[in-house]
């Protein structure tokens, strides 16, 4: 559970809470607990999570306090496996702009990685509903990129 406190004069009080903003303690796969870090930069709440084993993943949720709650305004992720591919996904939920980069790799007998193909795609996608700190992981959002048909999950 994520609990955010706010100082009210002399006392700290619970201001916001969520059981859906951070993955469960075993959601990181072999790595265990996916929670890495939490930070606030320029008024934006950043939550970092990662996991995996041979296939690795990591993502960052970016929230801004607006309209009476913390709303997801940005999402970045990385997913891949050495000698297979690496895919990065950057989604600005405020503008709808999405950038997807995918690099395909092959490895020689010494496990030296060589990128043999790159794909870059930029497009716009608007979500029908805002995502808040409280409902972040209640349902999975799937977006298919128009050109390369990459499946992107938010």
Number of C-alpha atoms within 10 A of each C-alpha: 11 12 10 12 12 11 10 10 6 6 8 11 11 11 12 14 14 15 16 17 18 21 16 14 12 12 17 20 15 12 14 15 17 23 18 14 11 12 11 12 8 6 10 17 19 18 19 18 20 23 22 18 12 10 14 17 20 19 21 20 24 23 22 19 15 9 7 6 14 18 22 23 21 21 19 19 21 18 18 19 16 17 16 14 18 20 20 19 20 18 22 18 20 12 12 14 15 20 16 21 16 20 17 19 18 15 13 9 6 6 10 11 15 14 14 10 11 13 12 13 15 15 13 14 15 13 11 6 6 13 18 19 23 17 14 19 16 11 10 9 10 10 14 12 18 12 11 12 9 15 10 15 11 16
